[in-house]
């Protein structure tokens, strides 16, 4: 469920390329949450009404893993083609937004030496981060294609989606905690207990059981958490390795290149 909302923050890396970013970027972030929430609520209610609440856990397997195509055929006749085109459009839009956000982030990190300087290289004509685009494309093929060949496209997607969801939940929790320190230390004049302490703490507490559900752990104290089937159950291990590698790199930077750590605050300036 959280995966439907992941990505609302992807507008932030586009601030340097946007017109009037102080006005348009916050609007893009908030409106994306609102619009996606409304669409997700509508479609969830529609599915629950059609297949029944008791079948919601397994409806994703209908139609060979394409339930919306099946629903379109059953309820709309040839109108399923419109549903198919909408799904394909969403697929390309999602991939495009992820590619843009990731490559712009890599560009910004290359610019302050958190990544090799090659990532700060841009195309002369289009000013796009060519190294980041090439690296992101290669990583996508190297990671996604073998998983799809070994486990099948649907299972590979579930595994990668679970990893992505868990990683983003961890990032959201860290950002919540960072808000407290940032406004308490750097923006004391704007500090507000409700906005900068209470809400971030509540948000982090709410996300902890969501994180547990995403990686399928903690069923002994959270009854709604079910163990994940293999290979999706390996998502927690993948996330742990990812975060551990990040911590090791951060320690290395703090010890050998402390100026890079200080420059992290300028990634999206």
C-alpha positions, -999 to +999 in steps of 0.1 A: +000+000+000+028+024+009+043+018-025+014+038-041+026+069-022+064+064-025+079+090-049+060+121-039+093+136-028+108+130-063+098+166-073+125+180-049+155+170-071+139+189-100+140+223-082+170+235-101+152+228-134+118+241-124+103+275-129+095+292-096+107+262-076+097+276-042+061+277-054+058+248-078+078+221-060+059+222-027+026+221-048+038+191-067+047+172-036+014+179-018-008+175-049+008+142-058+000+128-023-036+141-025-043+129-061-027+095-056-045+091-023-079+098-039-072+075-069-059+047-045-090+051-023-114+049-052-098+019-068-095+000-035-131+005-028-140-006-063-120-038-060-133-045-025-169-041-038-162-064-068-141-093-054-153-090-018-132-079+012-123-114+021-104-118-013-085-086-011-053-103+000-052-125-032-068-103-059-034-093-072-030-128-087-062-126-107-058-125-145-023-140-143-011-111-122-030-084-142-062-080-123-071-047-138-070-061-173-093-089-161-117-065-145-118-044-177-126-075-198-153-086-174-170-053-167-162-031-198-159-054-227-136-039-253-130-011-229-103-032-214-080-017-241-083+017-224-074+001-190-044-016-207-032+017-222-037+035-188-016+008-171+011+010-198+011+048-195+015+046-157+043+021-161+063+044-183+055+075-163+066+058-131+098+046-146+105+080-161+099+099-129+122+074-110+149+078-136+148+116-135+148+118-097+176+093-092+199+107-119+194+143-106+203+131-071+234+114-084+243+145-103+240+166-072+261+141-052+287+141-079+289+178-078+299+178-042+322+148-045+300+123-027+302+104-059+328+105-087+329+138-106+318+120-137+283+120-123+283+158-124+288+157-162+259+169-183+250+168-219+261+199-238+228+202-257+201+190-233+220+196-199+209+162-188+231+142-164+244+117-190+266+096-166+238+092-141+214+082-168+238+056-182+246+042-147+209+040-137+201+022-169+229-003-165+219-009-128+183-014-138+192-041-164+218-058-142+195-061-112+160-064-126+166-087-156+183-115-137+157-115-110+129-116-136+146-145-154+151-165-122+119-158-103+095-145-130+085-109-137+057-108-110+078-122-082+108-101-092+086-070-091+072-079-057+108-084-043+121-051-057+089-033-047+093-046-011+129-035-010+121-001-023+092+004+001+113-007+031+142+016+020+119+046+016+102+040+050+137+040+066+145+073+048+112+089+059+119+079+095+154+094+093+141+126+077+115+129+105+142+126+131+164+150+112+136+177+112+138+178+150+176+184+150+175+208+120+150+232+134+162+229+170+198+237+160+198+255+126+164+273+124+157+280+160+137+312+151+112+291+131+111+262+156+076+250+164+069+221+189+039+208+170+054+209+134+090+201+143+088+177+172+053+162+178+044+154+141+078+140+132+078+117+163+042+106+155+051+100+119+081+079+128+061+058+153+034+052+128+060+041+102+077+016+124+050-011+122+046-003+085+083-011+081+079-043+101+050-053+078+070-044+047+099-068+056+076-094+072+091-094+107+077-087+142+046-110+139+050-120+175+041-085+187+022-072+156-005-096+147-012-081+113+024-089+101+027-121+081+059-138+072+068-131+035+072-160+011+106-167-005+123-149-022+104-118-011+114-127+025+150-117+015+140-081+012+149-073+048+184-087+043+189-067+011+177-035+029+200-043+059+230-047+036+221-014+017+219+006+049+250-010+064+269-001+033+256+035+036+268+037+072+302+024+064+305+050+036+294+077+059+320+067+086+347+067+059+337+101+047+336+115+082+371+102+089+388+110+056+367+136+039+347+155+065+341+184+041+320+161+020+298+153+050+293+190+056+285+195+019+256+171+021+234+200+031+241+215-003+230+185-024+198+201-036+208+238-033 
